[in-house]
Amino acid sequence: MIPLRTYLNPDEMPTHWYNVVADMKNPPAPPLGPDGQPMGPEQMGAIFPMNILEQEMSSQRWIEIPEEVRQIYALWRPAPLCRALRLEQALGTTAKIFYKYEGVSPAGSHKPNSAVPQAFYNKEAGTKKLTTETGAGQWGSSIAFAGQMFGLPVRVFMVKVSYEQKPFRRSMMQTWGAEVFASPTNLTEAGRKALAADPECQGSLGLAISEAVEEAAADKETCYTLGSVLNHVLLHQTIIGLEAKKQFDKLGLYPDVVVGPCGGGSSFGGIAFPFLADKAAGDKRANNLRCVAVEPTSCPTLTQGAYAYDFGDASGYTPLMKMFTLGHDFMPPGIHAGGLRYHGASPLVSQLTHEGLVEPLAVPQLATFEAGVQFARAEGIIPAPESCHAIRAAIDEALKAKVTGEEKVILFSLTGHGHFDMASYDKFFAGKLEDFAYPAEAIADSLKHLPQVG
Ligand SMILES: Cc1ncc(COP(=O)(O)O)c(C=O)c1O
């Protein structure tokens, strides 16, 4: 009998993060500066401390998790691997569905897995203040919590649409001692420009990044932190997949499909990369492994974007990164999975998608909420709207298995709970949510503004 929950003992928590760069067929495309030339750590030192930049550029396969970070991880990790037996029964599927539950963290999602080490490395490097942006509020609350753990003040630029939809996320950040502003603000040049163009601007993750980067660049003692996209963030998140592998070992099972929601790509990389490591090492169990990255049809970066160099923010302050992108000035609609409203995707996830190792999938908003409600009614946990994207894809995989009678093992990442997202659920129940497929012409238009490189 497979247990409903598989735990690890505290001393079984992984001691090292896994760096997928060590196993990639082609080296990652380097970030480029404004002159189109590859950028080294020195040039990015204005906004990040050197110890983090070393990780960002590293190709070392295993990187030790500092003891101070492990002590804070131990507040909620190891996280459980759960079997969704009641969901399987409700679907009548022959598949076995498992989920790795990251909602047990203080902030309620996977984001503290990177917030804690980022705060730790900044503290170690002598940084006096952190700035960041947040979409859904998950990253902002995570870095607020992590800053508090290491005594670092935190300033958060929160995308306006989420600031208004999720006032309690703001209160959470304030409880952990952070300052929070609805972006665009009048505090930065980037914010003032956006407001001058459109006083009602709802903001975007790209714009909030510009504000946070601008502040960090203007002050030597302030550094910027990013909750997704960059290599070091995905590195930290591999604790998810590394734990899940140990838990599957205990069960004597191995997944056939690994599914995760994909915004910037950090939780997806976190759960998928350790399994891709097995594939790279020639582990037979991973021969037919599929890794599915799920995004909204309203912000279809991996499925409809271009694989090209682009800025990570709306104003062109960040280095150019080679990634799937919808164009840095792409303004996604105000959908209710705020964490998936980003024009780009992690360069690592993008490259692996381009090389065929990651399978991208776009799903519409209403179908994700239907899946989230079905999951909550079977399993009890109310998922974050971002996580509902993975649930949709996992349910569809299970329904396909039902037709073929396959005993497929499906693993998905339940990246967070939805306790601060109930206003979105209310709208769903009231029939006020809509599907939105971004028109191909609008995407093509936005892609016309990609920077010309190479
Ligand atoms: C619960 C949850 N899941 C997933 C995501 C997507 O981010 P990423 O792709 O970096 O994991 C977010 C982003 O805020 C989130 O809050």
PDBQT file of the ligand as one rigid body, heavy atoms in Angstrom, charges set to zero:
ROOT
HETATM    1  C1  LIG A 501       2.363  29.574  -6.131  1.00  0.00    +0.000 C 
HETATM    2  C2  LIG A 501       3.201  29.928  -7.321  1.00  0.00    +0.000 A 
HETATM    3  N1  LIG A 501       3.492  28.974  -8.209  1.00  0.00    +0.000 NA
HETATM    4  C3  LIG A 501       4.224  29.247  -9.307  1.00  0.00    +0.000 A 
HETATM    5  C4  LIG A 501       4.685  30.517  -9.571  1.00  0.00    +0.000 A 
HETATM    6  C5  LIG A 501       5.449  30.773 -10.824  1.00  0.00    +0.000 C 
HETATM    7  O1  LIG A 501       6.751  31.184 -10.617  1.00  0.00    +0.000 OA
HETATM    8  P1  LIG A 501       7.962  30.296 -11.075  1.00  0.00    +0.000 P 
HETATM    9  O2  LIG A 501       7.734  29.962 -12.510  1.00  0.00    +0.000 OA
HETATM   10  O3  LIG A 501       9.168  31.067 -10.834  1.00  0.00    +0.000 OA
HETATM   11  O4  LIG A 501       7.916  29.075 -10.218  1.00  0.00    +0.000 OA
HETATM   12  C6  LIG A 501       4.422  31.539  -8.668  1.00  0.00    +0.000 A 
HETATM   13  C7  LIG A 501       4.945  32.899  -8.876  1.00  0.00    +0.000 C 
HETATM   14  O5  LIG A 501       4.708  33.805  -8.149  1.00  0.00    +0.000 OA
HETATM   15  C8  LIG A 501       3.660  31.234  -7.513  1.00  0.00    +0.000 A 
HETATM   16  O6  LIG A 501       3.375  32.189  -6.630  1.00  0.00    +0.000 OA
ENDROOT
TORSDOF 0
